[in-house]
Amino acid sequence: MTEKTCDILDDMAQNGFIDSDISHKHIDHIMGIIWMIRMICQHMRQGAYDGEAVIYGHAEVIALLRELSEKLIQKKDVAMIGQKADLLRRRTV
């Protein structure tokens, strides 16, 4: 039996922290993280997740994630980015 993606996200959030690093902009990575951003923001807005969420990546990846989030995710959920948690942050390597 395979684990659903929602279950994986729930497992990641059990400790109150979601941490992910996107190293490049392959479509499956970008769209998967966009889905995660939507779920995280939605849960934050609804009060179902109070933990921290950080997504690391280089400047181009972060810019792309911000732009796609603003275009594809509901504004009320996108408002959680940078407000309730530092969801997108440049990797300092």
C-alpha positions as CSV (number, residue, x, y, z in Angstrom):
1,M,0.0,0.0,0.0
2,T,1.4,3.4,-0.9
3,E,1.2,6.4,1.4
4,K,-0.9,9.4,0.1
5,T,0.9,12.7,-0.3
6,C,-1.5,14.2,2.3
7,D,-0.3,11.6,4.8
8,I,3.3,12.5,4.0
9,L,2.6,16.2,4.7
10,D,0.9,15.3,7.9
11,D,3.9,13.2,9.0
12,M,6.2,16.1,8.2
13,A,4.1,18.5,10.3
14,Q,3.8,16.2,13.3
15,N,6.8,17.9,14.9
16,G,5.5,21.4,14.1
17,F,8.1,21.9,11.4
18,I,8.1,21.4,7.6
19,D,11.5,21.8,5.9
20,S,12.2,21.3,2.2
21,D,15.0,22.1,-0.2
22,I,14.3,22.5,-3.9
23,S,17.6,22.4,-5.7
24,H,16.4,22.9,-9.3
25,K,13.3,23.7,-11.3
26,H,12.2,20.5,-12.9
27,I,8.4,20.7,-13.4
28,D,7.6,17.8,-11.1
29,H,9.6,19.4,-8.3
30,I,8.1,22.8,-8.8
31,M,4.5,21.7,-9.1
32,G,4.8,19.3,-6.2
33,I,6.1,22.2,-4.0
34,I,3.3,24.5,-5.3
35,W,0.8,21.8,-4.1
36,M,2.6,21.7,-0.7
37,I,2.6,25.5,-0.4
38,R,-1.1,25.5,-1.0
39,M,-1.8,22.8,1.5
40,I,0.5,24.4,4.2
41,C,-1.0,27.9,3.7
42,Q,-4.6,26.6,3.7
43,H,-4.0,24.7,6.9
44,M,-2.3,27.7,8.5
45,R,-5.2,30.0,7.5
46,Q,-7.7,27.5,8.9
47,G,-5.8,27.2,12.2
48,A,-5.1,23.5,11.5
49,Y,-1.3,24.0,11.4
50,D,0.6,26.3,13.7
51,G,4.1,25.1,13.1
52,E,6.8,26.5,10.9
53,A,7.3,25.8,7.2
54,V,10.5,26.7,5.3
55,I,11.2,26.0,1.7
56,Y,14.8,26.6,0.6
57,G,16.1,27.1,-2.9
58,H,18.3,29.4,-5.0
59,A,17.1,32.8,-6.1
60,E,15.6,31.6,-9.4
61,V,13.6,28.7,-7.8
62,I,12.3,30.9,-5.0
63,A,11.3,33.6,-7.5
64,L,9.5,31.0,-9.6
65,L,7.7,29.5,-6.6
66,R,6.6,33.0,-5.4
67,E,5.3,33.9,-8.9
68,L,3.4,30.6,-9.4
69,S,2.0,30.7,-5.9
70,E,0.6,34.2,-6.5
71,K,-0.9,33.1,-9.8
72,L,-2.2,29.6,-8.9
73,I,-3.1,29.7,-5.2
74,Q,-6.1,31.6,-3.7
75,K,-5.1,35.0,-2.4
76,K,-6.3,34.3,1.1
77,D,-3.9,31.3,1.3
78,V,-1.0,33.1,-0.4
79,A,-1.4,35.8,2.3
80,M,0.1,33.3,4.7
81,I,3.5,33.4,2.9
82,G,5.7,35.6,5.0
83,Q,2.9,36.6,7.3
84,K,2.3,33.6,9.6
85,A,5.5,31.7,8.7
86,D,8.6,32.1,6.6
87,L,7.5,29.8,3.9
88,L,10.0,30.7,1.2
89,R,13.5,31.5,2.0
90,R,16.7,31.6,-0.1
91,R,19.2,29.0,0.8
92,T,22.4,30.5,2.3
93,V,25.1,28.2,0.9
